[in-house]
């Protein structure tokens, strides 16, 4: 198989810039298109950024999107028309938007993950197992820390972990979602899953799930030190998606976790 032609949306963003670096290092991929939601009067890696158009995205086999929900749906509409594969790392979707992504996936292959890290996806798997094993006598909560530039909270990864708790208990995550705190030093357990998000400095990402019976606490956590974890994971996802039929996939599918 020849090189995979990649398009990266949101190329001027923090993840966009990191994805460009990782794509350049990967010998099995070729960067063919970069897009932004505004005019950029300079070339990046020899490519002039364009707006999200059929002409720009038509050059690619796979589109990698780490932007905002509004932009993601703009990309999905074009990708569906052109029959392109899409890796989505964007977070902050509503339940209605999540359902809409499922509809798009009936027409094109989509791999969507709130976090592309192997460690985080393993953490989610362990969260499900722990939640199922401990049962309803243990309350749970999710804590996360990210850099001051991150706009959405809780993070997509924190929501993934919350969903893992719900899956373990065989319950609807949206019905189990509790309060969402921002920059609190302490936050309580509850009958539902509470979240606390800290935004400070340049922290790449810390996530922690805790379960408490009142007599003991079990903690599962993960800390990221290098943003290449996410960009290299996204490139791996793009390569894996090349041979897939229409459907909605996750890193769990890629990593073959049961």
C-alpha positions in Angstrom: 0.0 0.0 0.0 1.3 3.5 -0.9 1.4 6.4 1.5 -1.9 7.6 3.1 -2.8 11.1 2.1 -3.8 13.1 5.2 -5.7 16.3 5.6 -5.5 18.1 9.0 -8.2 20.6 10.0 -7.6 23.3 12.5 -4.0 23.4 11.4 -3.1 26.5 13.4 -4.4 25.1 16.7 -2.2 23.4 19.4 -3.2 19.9 18.3 -3.1 20.9 14.6 0.5 22.0 14.9 1.4 18.8 16.8 -0.4 16.6 14.2 1.7 18.2 11.4 4.9 17.4 13.3 3.8 13.8 13.8 2.6 13.4 10.2 6.0 14.6 8.9 7.8 12.0 11.0 5.6 9.1 9.9 7.0 7.6 6.6 3.7 5.9 5.7 1.7 9.2 5.5 1.8 12.2 3.3 0.4 15.5 4.3 -1.7 16.8 1.4 -4.0 19.4 2.9 -4.3 21.8 5.8 -7.4 23.8 6.7 -8.4 26.6 9.0 -11.6 28.6 9.5 -9.9 31.8 8.5 -7.5 33.1 5.8 -3.8 32.2 6.5 -1.3 34.0 4.4 1.7 31.6 4.7 2.7 28.1 3.9 3.1 25.4 6.5 5.3 22.5 5.7 5.1 23.7 2.1 1.3 23.6 2.1 -0.9 26.7 2.0 -3.8 26.4 4.5 -7.3 26.6 2.9 -10.9 26.7 4.2 -12.8 23.5 4.6 -13.9 22.9 1.0 -14.4 19.9 -1.3 -11.4 21.0 -3.2 -9.1 21.1 -0.2 -10.4 17.9 1.6 -10.8 16.0 -1.7 -7.0 15.5 -1.9 -7.0 13.3 1.2 -7.7 9.6 2.0 -8.3 10.4 5.7 -9.2 13.7 7.4 -8.0 14.2 11.0 -10.2 16.7 12.9 -9.2 18.2 16.3 -11.3 21.4 16.2 -14.7 22.4 17.7 -18.1 20.7 17.1 -19.3 23.3 14.6 -16.2 22.8 12.4 -16.4 19.0 12.8 -19.9 18.9 11.3 -18.8 21.1 8.5 -16.0 18.6 7.8 -18.3 15.6 8.1 -20.7 17.0 5.6 -17.9 17.4 3.0 -16.3 14.0 3.9 -19.7 12.2 3.5 -20.2 13.8 0.0 -16.6 12.8 -1.0 -16.7 9.4 0.8 -13.6 10.2 2.9 -12.6 8.6 6.2 -12.5 10.8 9.3 -10.7 10.6 12.6 -12.4 12.9 15.2 -10.5 14.1 18.3 -12.8 17.0 18.9 -14.5 17.1 22.2 -17.5 19.0 23.7 -20.3 17.4 21.7 -23.8 17.3 23.1 -25.9 14.1 23.2 -27.8 15.3 20.1 -24.5 15.9 18.3 -23.2 12.5 19.3 -26.3 10.9 17.7 -25.7 13.0 14.6 -22.2 11.6 14.3 -23.6 8.1 14.4 -25.8 9.0 11.4 -22.8 10.2 9.4 -20.9 6.9 10.3 -23.5 4.9 8.4 -22.1 6.4 5.2 -18.4 6.8 6.0 -15.9 5.2 8.4 -15.4 7.4 11.4 -13.0 6.8 14.4 -14.0 9.1 17.2 -12.2 9.3 20.6 -12.1 11.9 23.3 -8.5 10.8 23.8 -6.1 9.0 21.5 -3.7 7.8 24.2 -3.2 4.1 24.7 -2.9 4.6 28.4 -6.2 6.6 28.7 -8.1 4.0 26.7 -6.6 1.3 29.0 -7.7 3.4 32.0 -11.3 3.6 30.6 -11.3 -0.2 30.2 -10.1 -0.6 33.8 -12.7 1.9 35.0 -15.5 -0.2 33.5 -14.1 -3.4 35.1 -13.7 -1.7 38.5 -17.2 -0.1 38.4 -18.7 -3.5 37.5 -16.8 -5.3 40.2 -17.5 -2.9 43.1 -21.2 -2.6 42.5 -23.6 0.1 43.8 -22.1 0.3 47.3 -19.3 2.5 46.0 -19.8 6.1 44.9 -17.6 7.5 42.2 -16.3 10.8 40.8 -13.9 12.1 38.1 -11.2 14.7 38.4 -9.2 16.2 35.6 -6.5 18.9 35.1 -5.7 20.6 31.8 -3.8 23.7 30.5 -5.5 27.1 30.9 -6.2 27.4 27.2 -8.7 24.4 27.1 -12.2 25.8 26.8 -14.5 22.8 27.4 -15.1 21.2 30.7 -15.3 18.5 31.8 -12.8 17.3 29.2 -13.8 14.7 26.6 -11.6 12.2 28.4 -13.3 12.9 31.8 -16.6 12.3 30.1 -15.2 9.0 28.6 -14.3 7.9 32.0 -17.6 8.8 33.4 -19.2 6.8 30.7 -16.9 3.9 31.7 -18.3 4.0 35.2 -21.9 4.0 33.8 -21.1 1.1 31.5 -19.7 -0.9 34.3 -22.9 -0.5 36.2 -25.0 -1.1 33.1 -26.7 2.3 33.4 -27.3 5.2 31.1 -24.4 7.7 31.4 -26.5 10.8 30.8 -28.9 9.8 33.6 -25.9 9.2 35.9 -24.2 12.5 35.1 -24.0 14.7 38.2 -22.6 18.1 38.9 -19.8 19.7 36.9 -17.4 21.8 39.0 -14.6 24.1 37.8 -11.4 24.9 39.7 -12.6 23.6 43.0 -10.0 22.4 45.5 -12.4 19.7 46.8 -15.6 18.3 45.4 -18.1 15.7 46.8 -19.1 12.2 45.8 -22.8 11.8 45.0 -25.4 9.4 44.0 -24.5 10.5 40.5 -21.1 11.0 38.9 -19.6 14.4 39.8 -16.8 16.0 37.8 -14.2 18.6 38.8 -12.0 20.3 36.2 -8.9 22.4 36.9 -7.6 24.8 34.3 -4.1 26.1 35.0 -0.6 26.6 33.5 0.4 24.4 30.5 -0.5 21.0 32.0 -1.1 18.5 29.2 -3.5 16.3 31.0 -4.2 14.5 34.3 -7.2 12.3 34.9 -8.4 10.5 38.0 -11.3 8.2 38.8 -12.1 7.4 42.4 -14.5 5.0 44.0 -15.4 5.2 47.7 -17.4 3.0 50.0 -16.9 5.3 53.0 -14.5 2.8 54.4 -12.0 2.7 51.6 -11.1 4.5 48.4 -9.9 3.0 45.1 -8.1 5.4 42.7 -7.3 5.0 39.0 -5.2 7.7 37.3 -3.2 8.7 34.3 -0.9 11.6 33.6 0.3 12.7 30.2 3.7 14.4 29.8 3.9 14.8 26.0 1.3 15.9 23.6 2.7 13.6 20.9 0.8 10.8 22.7 -2.4 12.2 21.1 -1.0 13.1 17.7 0.7 9.8 17.2 -2.4 8.0 18.4 -4.4 10.0 15.8 -2.0 9.1 13.0 -2.2 5.4 14.0 -6.0 5.7 14.0 -5.9 7.2 10.5 -3.8 4.2 9.2 -6.1 1.7 10.9 -9.2 3.3 9.5 -8.0 2.9 5.9 -9.3 -0.6 5.5 -12.6 -0.1 7.4 -16.1 0.0 6.1 -18.6 2.7 7.2 -19.2 2.6 10.9 -18.4 4.4 14.1 -15.2 3.2 15.7 -13.2 4.0 18.8 -9.6 3.5 20.1 -11.1 0.4 21.8 -11.7 -1.2 18.4 -8.2 -0.3 17.3 -6.5 -1.6 20.4 -8.8 -4.7 20.4 -10.0 -4.3 23.9 -13.0 -6.5 24.6 
